[in-house]
Amino acid sequence: MQSVITKFTAAFATLTLVVGLALPLTSQAQSPVDIGVRGGITQATFYGNDVASNDFRPGFTGGAFLNYQVNEAFSIQPEVLYSVRGAKNHFNEAGTLENVRVRQDVIEIPVLFKLSAPLAPITPRLYAGPALGFLTNSEVNGNDADDAFGDADFSGVVGGEIAFAVNKGPLSEIALDGRYTLGLTELGDVEGFEEVSTSAFTGTLSLSFSL
């Protein structure tokens, strides 16, 4: 538990540092920095040479983000997210792992590079970027399985969103987001279950607030 708290604290400190570096760059007229929260559903599974067939596992995802608007069309957005991922009905080629349900709790830190179409009040956006994930808990069929998986996951993220300008008080916009995350790290750490990586589709609703 202490390890989970340490990793989450480090992730939060990283986001705070980014905020601190960005704030001196803000103008007096209008701040290019927004902060926000998001929450939604993740559908995750595994892929790799040790995976013959799999079903998606639904789970929660949510967290906070900071968006720095470089110009009208381009922005950079680091995030700190907590996600419940994994897979169900896992089958390997040898047929020795059947009807297995895997749950993984992950603290994920994506850094997204976003392109916006300068339209109002509805703004479509596309984005891509890397993400670093820390596996804080792994379970197989409800039993502890931290030793069966690695501790970190590096992945790539692509997606898009539709944002609706609000500009009422501190609330600047509401957005619907859809993204695909492809794990680039082999997570398995036991024989016959080594070449296993994460694949996930995520949909969220986010609220952005101007600083």
Secondary structure, DSSP 4 states (H G I P E B T S, - for coil): -HHHHHHHHHHHHHHHHHHHHHGGG--SS--SEEEEEEEEEEEEEEESTT-SEEE-EEEEEEEEEEEEE-SSSEEEEEEEEEEEEEEEEEE-TTS-S-S-EEEEEEEEEEEEEEEE---SSEEEEEEEEEEEEEEEEEEETTEE-GGGB-SEEEEEEEEEEEEEEEEETTEEEEEEEEEEEEE-S--B-STTS-S-EEEEEEEEEEEEEE-
